[in-house]
Amino acid sequence: MSVTEQVEKSELLKQVKTAVLTLAPNAEIILYGSRARGTARTNSDWDFLILLPASRDGTLEAQIQDRLYDVELETDTVLSSIIRSKQEWHSPRYAVLPLRQQIEQDGIHL
């Protein structure tokens, strides 16, 4: 990865973190997928798991998605996000999901 690519990645991650934490200061943000594993291609999307401290709130989720959409437009990148409460994500229901296991293995906490 070139220095320019590293700087762009760092700036994008800062923008995502700011966008989420402005609305949900105690949220946990995890980068996962090919970008976290280091196997991404130039046109790969950026996958984020956003864990909210309280139970899910549709209004807050929509606000977070809107902010992330703004980041997409500003940076010309594709962001994919899953938003769940921490309690929901750590429940037995989610424990068996291959996606959760993959995120626990490869995820990078921002």
Rosetta constraint file for C-alpha pairs under 8 A:
AtomPair CA 1 CA 5 HARMONIC 6.04 0.50
AtomPair CA 1 CA 6 HARMONIC 6.52 0.50
AtomPair CA 2 CA 6 HARMONIC 6.25 0.50
AtomPair CA 3 CA 7 HARMONIC 6.20 0.50
AtomPair CA 4 CA 8 HARMONIC 6.17 0.50
AtomPair CA 5 CA 9 HARMONIC 6.05 0.50
AtomPair CA 6 CA 10 HARMONIC 6.11 0.50
AtomPair CA 7 CA 11 HARMONIC 6.13 0.50
AtomPair CA 8 CA 12 HARMONIC 6.12 0.50
AtomPair CA 9 CA 13 HARMONIC 6.20 0.50
AtomPair CA 10 CA 14 HARMONIC 6.23 0.50
AtomPair CA 11 CA 15 HARMONIC 6.20 0.50
AtomPair CA 12 CA 16 HARMONIC 6.23 0.50
AtomPair CA 12 CA 71 HARMONIC 7.96 0.50
AtomPair CA 12 CA 75 HARMONIC 7.41 0.50
AtomPair CA 13 CA 17 HARMONIC 6.07 0.50
AtomPair CA 13 CA 110 HARMONIC 7.69 0.50
AtomPair CA 14 CA 18 HARMONIC 6.04 0.50
AtomPair CA 15 CA 19 HARMONIC 6.00 0.50
AtomPair CA 15 CA 71 HARMONIC 6.81 0.50
AtomPair CA 16 CA 20 HARMONIC 6.26 0.50
AtomPair CA 16 CA 68 HARMONIC 6.61 0.50
AtomPair CA 16 CA 71 HARMONIC 6.98 0.50
AtomPair CA 17 CA 21 HARMONIC 5.93 0.50
AtomPair CA 17 CA 29 HARMONIC 7.20 0.50
AtomPair CA 17 CA 110 HARMONIC 7.11 0.50
AtomPair CA 18 CA 22 HARMONIC 5.78 0.50
AtomPair CA 19 CA 23 HARMONIC 7.09 0.50
AtomPair CA 19 CA 64 HARMONIC 7.10 0.50
AtomPair CA 19 CA 67 HARMONIC 5.68 0.50
AtomPair CA 19 CA 68 HARMONIC 6.55 0.50
AtomPair CA 19 CA 71 HARMONIC 7.91 0.50
AtomPair CA 20 CA 24 HARMONIC 5.97 0.50
AtomPair CA 20 CA 25 HARMONIC 7.50 0.50
AtomPair CA 20 CA 27 HARMONIC 7.40 0.50
AtomPair CA 20 CA 64 HARMONIC 5.91 0.50
AtomPair CA 20 CA 67 HARMONIC 7.44 0.50
AtomPair CA 20 CA 68 HARMONIC 7.75 0.50
AtomPair CA 21 CA 25 HARMONIC 4.27 0.50
AtomPair CA 21 CA 26 HARMONIC 6.91 0.50
AtomPair CA 21 CA 27 HARMONIC 6.43 0.50
AtomPair CA 23 CA 60 HARMONIC 7.48 0.50
AtomPair CA 23 CA 63 HARMONIC 7.64 0.50
AtomPair CA 23 CA 64 HARMONIC 6.92 0.50
AtomPair CA 24 CA 52 HARMONIC 7.17 0.50
AtomPair CA 26 CA 52 HARMONIC 7.04 0.50
AtomPair CA 26 CA 53 HARMONIC 6.31 0.50
AtomPair CA 27 CA 50 HARMONIC 6.63 0.50
AtomPair CA 27 CA 51 HARMONIC 5.49 0.50
AtomPair CA 27 CA 52 HARMONIC 4.71 0.50
AtomPair CA 27 CA 53 HARMONIC 6.02 0.50
AtomPair CA 28 CA 49 HARMONIC 8.00 0.50
AtomPair CA 28 CA 50 HARMONIC 5.72 0.50
AtomPair CA 28 CA 51 HARMONIC 4.97 0.50
AtomPair CA 28 CA 52 HARMONIC 6.64 0.50
AtomPair CA 28 CA 109 HARMONIC 7.41 0.50
AtomPair CA 28 CA 110 HARMONIC 7.62 0.50
AtomPair CA 29 CA 48 HARMONIC 6.67 0.50
AtomPair CA 29 CA 49 HARMONIC 5.83 0.50
AtomPair CA 29 CA 50 HARMONIC 4.72 0.50
AtomPair CA 29 CA 51 HARMONIC 6.48 0.50
AtomPair CA 29 CA 109 HARMONIC 5.91 0.50
AtomPair CA 29 CA 110 HARMONIC 5.57 0.50
AtomPair CA 30 CA 48 HARMONIC 5.48 0.50
AtomPair CA 30 CA 49 HARMONIC 5.07 0.50
AtomPair CA 30 CA 50 HARMONIC 6.49 0.50
AtomPair CA 30 CA 107 HARMONIC 5.85 0.50
AtomPair CA 30 CA 108 HARMONIC 5.33 0.50
AtomPair CA 30 CA 109 HARMONIC 4.43 0.50
AtomPair CA 30 CA 110 HARMONIC 5.89 0.50
AtomPair CA 31 CA 35 HARMONIC 7.41 0.50
AtomPair CA 31 CA 36 HARMONIC 5.92 0.50
AtomPair CA 31 CA 46 HARMONIC 7.42 0.50
AtomPair CA 31 CA 47 HARMONIC 5.81 0.50
AtomPair CA 31 CA 48 HARMONIC 4.65 0.50
AtomPair CA 31 CA 49 HARMONIC 6.54 0.50
AtomPair CA 31 CA 107 HARMONIC 5.50 0.50
AtomPair CA 31 CA 108 HARMONIC 5.06 0.50
AtomPair CA 31 CA 109 HARMONIC 6.41 0.50
AtomPair CA 31 CA 110 HARMONIC 7.12 0.50
AtomPair CA 32 CA 36 HARMONIC 4.87 0.50
AtomPair CA 32 CA 37 HARMONIC 7.35 0.50
AtomPair CA 32 CA 46 HARMONIC 7.77 0.50
AtomPair CA 32 CA 47 HARMONIC 5.46 0.50
AtomPair CA 32 CA 48 HARMONIC 6.00 0.50
AtomPair CA 32 CA 49 HARMONIC 7.35 0.50
AtomPair CA 32 CA 103 HARMONIC 5.74 0.50
AtomPair CA 32 CA 106 HARMONIC 6.24 0.50
AtomPair CA 32 CA 107 HARMONIC 4.52 0.50
AtomPair CA 32 CA 108 HARMONIC 6.44 0.50
AtomPair CA 33 CA 37 HARMONIC 6.28 0.50
AtomPair CA 33 CA 46 HARMONIC 7.52 0.50
AtomPair CA 33 CA 47 HARMONIC 5.95 0.50
AtomPair CA 33 CA 103 HARMONIC 7.51 0.50
AtomPair CA 33 CA 106 HARMONIC 7.36 0.50
AtomPair CA 33 CA 107 HARMONIC 7.48 0.50
AtomPair CA 34 CA 38 HARMONIC 5.86 0.50
AtomPair CA 34 CA 39 HARMONIC 4.92 0.50
AtomPair CA 34 CA 40 HARMONIC 4.67 0.50
AtomPair CA 34 CA 44 HARMONIC 7.56 0.50
AtomPair CA 34 CA 46 HARMONIC 7.96 0.50
AtomPair CA 35 CA 39 HARMONIC 6.32 0.50
AtomPair CA 35 CA 40 HARMONIC 5.10 0.50
AtomPair CA 35 CA 44 HARMONIC 7.68 0.50
AtomPair CA 35 CA 45 HARMONIC 7.86 0.50
AtomPair CA 35 CA 46 HARMONIC 6.35 0.50
AtomPair CA 35 CA 47 HARMONIC 7.57 0.50
AtomPair CA 36 CA 106 HARMONIC 6.26 0.50
AtomPair CA 36 CA 107 HARMONIC 6.07 0.50
AtomPair CA 36 CA 108 HARMONIC 6.22 0.50
AtomPair CA 37 CA 106 HARMONIC 6.09 0.50
AtomPair CA 37 CA 107 HARMONIC 7.98 0.50
AtomPair CA 40 CA 44 HARMONIC 5.62 0.50
AtomPair CA 44 CA 78 HARMONIC 7.75 0.50
AtomPair CA 45 CA 77 HARMONIC 6.91 0.50
AtomPair CA 45 CA 78 HARMONIC 4.89 0.50
AtomPair CA 45 CA 79 HARMONIC 5.71 0.50
AtomPair CA 45 CA 80 HARMONIC 6.88 0.50
AtomPair CA 46 CA 77 HARMONIC 7.85 0.50
AtomPair CA 46 CA 78 HARMONIC 6.29 0.50
AtomPair CA 46 CA 79 HARMONIC 4.79 0.50
AtomPair CA 46 CA 80 HARMONIC 5.98 0.50
AtomPair CA 47 CA 79 HARMONIC 6.09 0.50
AtomPair CA 47 CA 80 HARMONIC 4.80 0.50
AtomPair CA 47 CA 81 HARMONIC 5.76 0.50
AtomPair CA 48 CA 79 HARMONIC 7.54 0.50
AtomPair CA 48 CA 80 HARMONIC 6.18 0.50
AtomPair CA 48 CA 81 HARMONIC 4.66 0.50
AtomPair CA 48 CA 82 HARMONIC 6.39 0.50
AtomPair CA 49 CA 81 HARMONIC 5.68 0.50
AtomPair CA 49 CA 82 HARMONIC 4.88 0.50
AtomPair CA 49 CA 83 HARMONIC 6.08 0.50
AtomPair CA 49 CA 84 HARMONIC 7.81 0.50
AtomPair CA 50 CA 81 HARMONIC 7.00 0.50
AtomPair CA 50 CA 82 HARMONIC 6.06 0.50
AtomPair CA 50 CA 83 HARMONIC 4.74 0.50
AtomPair CA 50 CA 84 HARMONIC 6.40 0.50
AtomPair CA 51 CA 83 HARMONIC 5.96 0.50
AtomPair CA 51 CA 84 HARMONIC 5.12 0.50
AtomPair CA 51 CA 85 HARMONIC 5.10 0.50
AtomPair CA 51 CA 86 HARMONIC 5.14 0.50
AtomPair CA 51 CA 89 HARMONIC 7.56 0.50
AtomPair CA 52 CA 56 HARMONIC 7.12 0.50
AtomPair CA 52 CA 83 HARMONIC 7.34 0.50
AtomPair CA 52 CA 84 HARMONIC 6.14 0.50
AtomPair CA 52 CA 85 HARMONIC 4.45 0.50
AtomPair CA 52 CA 86 HARMONIC 5.70 0.50
AtomPair CA 53 CA 85 HARMONIC 5.87 0.50
AtomPair CA 53 CA 86 HARMONIC 5.60 0.50
AtomPair CA 53 CA 87 HARMONIC 7.63 0.50
AtomPair CA 54 CA 85 HARMONIC 5.94 0.50
AtomPair CA 54 CA 86 HARMONIC 7.27 0.50
AtomPair CA 54 CA 87 HARMONIC 7.76 0.50
AtomPair CA 55 CA 85 HARMONIC 5.33 0.50
AtomPair CA 55 CA 86 HARMONIC 7.95 0.50
AtomPair CA 55 CA 87 HARMONIC 7.43 0.50
AtomPair CA 55 CA 88 HARMONIC 7.86 0.50
AtomPair CA 56 CA 61 HARMONIC 7.60 0.50
AtomPair CA 56 CA 84 HARMONIC 6.35 0.50
AtomPair CA 56 CA 85 HARMONIC 5.52 0.50
AtomPair CA 57 CA 61 HARMONIC 6.13 0.50
AtomPair CA 58 CA 62 HARMONIC 6.13 0.50
AtomPair CA 59 CA 63 HARMONIC 6.27 0.50
AtomPair CA 60 CA 64 HARMONIC 6.18 0.50
AtomPair CA 61 CA 65 HARMONIC 6.17 0.50
AtomPair CA 61 CA 83 HARMONIC 6.89 0.50
AtomPair CA 62 CA 66 HARMONIC 6.10 0.50
AtomPair CA 63 CA 67 HARMONIC 6.29 0.50
AtomPair CA 64 CA 68 HARMONIC 6.19 0.50
AtomPair CA 65 CA 69 HARMONIC 6.06 0.50
AtomPair CA 66 CA 70 HARMONIC 6.37 0.50
AtomPair CA 67 CA 71 HARMONIC 6.48 0.50
AtomPair CA 68 CA 72 HARMONIC 6.27 0.50
AtomPair CA 68 CA 79 HARMONIC 7.26 0.50
AtomPair CA 69 CA 73 HARMONIC 6.32 0.50
AtomPair CA 69 CA 79 HARMONIC 7.76 0.50
AtomPair CA 70 CA 74 HARMONIC 6.17 0.50
AtomPair CA 71 CA 75 HARMONIC 5.99 0.50
AtomPair CA 72 CA 76 HARMONIC 5.41 0.50
AtomPair CA 72 CA 77 HARMONIC 5.08 0.50
AtomPair CA 72 CA 78 HARMONIC 5.87 0.50
AtomPair CA 72 CA 79 HARMONIC 6.44 0.50
AtomPair CA 73 CA 77 HARMONIC 7.24 0.50
AtomPair CA 84 CA 88 HARMONIC 6.45 0.50
AtomPair CA 84 CA 89 HARMONIC 6.23 0.50
AtomPair CA 85 CA 89 HARMONIC 6.15 0.50
AtomPair CA 86 CA 90 HARMONIC 6.13 0.50
AtomPair CA 87 CA 91 HARMONIC 6.17 0.50
AtomPair CA 88 CA 94 HARMONIC 7.42 0.50
AtomPair CA 89 CA 94 HARMONIC 5.79 0.50
AtomPair CA 89 CA 95 HARMONIC 7.74 0.50
AtomPair CA 90 CA 94 HARMONIC 6.49 0.50
AtomPair CA 90 CA 95 HARMONIC 6.60 0.50
AtomPair CA 91 CA 95 HARMONIC 6.34 0.50
AtomPair CA 92 CA 96 HARMONIC 7.06 0.50
AtomPair CA 93 CA 97 HARMONIC 7.86 0.50
AtomPair CA 94 CA 100 HARMONIC 6.82 0.50
AtomPair CA 95 CA 100 HARMONIC 6.65 0.50
AtomPair CA 95 CA 101 HARMONIC 7.52 0.50
AtomPair CA 96 CA 100 HARMONIC 7.49 0.50
AtomPair CA 96 CA 101 HARMONIC 7.63 0.50
AtomPair CA 97 CA 101 HARMONIC 6.55 0.50
AtomPair CA 98 CA 102 HARMONIC 6.11 0.50
AtomPair CA 99 CA 103 HARMONIC 6.14 0.50
AtomPair CA 100 CA 104 HARMONIC 6.10 0.50
AtomPair CA 101 CA 105 HARMONIC 6.21 0.50
AtomPair CA 102 CA 106 HARMONIC 5.98 0.50
AtomPair CA 102 CA 107 HARMONIC 7.51 0.50
AtomPair CA 103 CA 107 HARMONIC 4.63 0.50
